[in-house]
Amino acid sequence: MQRFAVLTLVVIMAMGPTSVAAYSQADVDRMLAGDKNMQNADLSGITQINLTQRQYKNVDFSRADFRGSRMWGLVFDFAKMEGAKFDNGSFHNAHFHNVNLKGASLVNVDWSSVPAGGADFTGANLSGAKLTSAYLQTSKLIQANLSGADLSNSSLWRADLTGANLQGTVLANVEMEGAKIDQKWKNYIQGQSVRNLDKIEWIQRAPIKPQDLNRPAVDKKPRTPTVPLNR
């Protein structure tokens, strides 16, 4: 019997943390109770069966961990999610209108059919993300990493992708009217069947010179003229 118990323990350890829910039940309880301050909360691996609510508007989820979670159709409009982690999670048809996602990690996340108009993804990592049929109108994807992401049939109407990495990004049938995109991606995008290609706002960014990186800031404060004192 003792040998069996030891063997069972070894098997559980070998299976690792992926075999059990990793989230903090205390954090889940606080969220369900309506706590608006969920900074640094551990919600990794949470599923629909753990939730009884659908509305989480205006909640501060800054730096929260949603990795591997499955939250379909939930509403996070106007939430703060700066620096949050969503890697390998599934948020099909969840709502992220006007959400702050600056610096968030969304590697290989499933955000298909997600309405996220006006969301701020500045500096976010969306490499390998599934964003098919997503609504990203007027969203900010400045300096975002979209390498290998699939945005097929999505809308980037008037979205700002200045400085974004589009290496290997799938853009088939994407609405591009008024989108801001670096000129260097023009040939790449022309090779894909995007909509309103002629209405893209191509941005020609001036290259950064090496000497500018170490140049000290110029003091623009007006200097007060020195007036000699009468002795």
KAQUITA-V979218 format. One line per field, one symbol per residue. ss: DSSP state (2 for helix, 1 for strand, 0 for the rest). phi: phi as a letter, one per 40 degrees, with the letter a starting at -180 (. if undefined). burial: 1 if it has 24 or more other C-alpha atoms within 12 Angstrom, else 0. A space follows every 50 residues. Layout:
ss->???
phi->???
burial->???
//
This chain:
ss->02222222222222202220000022222222000010000100000222 00001000010000100001000010000100001000010000100001 00001000010000100001000010000100001000010000100001 00001000010000100001000010000111222222220000102220 1110000002222000000000000000000
phi->.ccccccccccccccgcccbcccccccccccccgccbbcgccbcgcbdcc bbbbbbcgccbdgcbbdgcbbcgcbbdgcbbcgcbbdgcbbdgcbbcfcc bdgcbbcfcbbcgccbcgcbbdgcbbcgccbcfcbbdfcbbcfccbcgcb bdgcbbdfcbbdgccbcgccbcgccbcgccbcdccccccccbcccfdcbc ccbccccccdcccbccccccccccccbcccb
burial->00000000000000000000011000110010000011101111111000 10001111111111111111111111111111111111111111111111 11111111111111111111111111111111111111111111111111 11111111111111110011111111111111001000100101101001 1100000000000000000000000000000
//
